[in-house]
Amino acid sequence: MEARVNEGCISCGACVATCPEVFRFDDDGVAEAYAEVKPEYESMAIEARDSCPVSVIDVEE
């Protein structure tokens, strides 16, 4: 499973707080998916996607 943060991130940190094993802030303060979504983190990555206030996270199975 892979995750991606698309353009339009507002740097709220919801995804980083929900699933730091997959999401982090880049040097510009914008969230990015930096790691593959391992099976043990799938539910947290999906929760991060679902809680994104601007719906810029894609999680592909």
Secondary structure, 3 states (H helix, E strand, C coil): CEEEECCCCCCCCHHHHHCCCCEEECCCCCEEECCCCCHHHHHHHHHHHHHCCCCCEEEEC
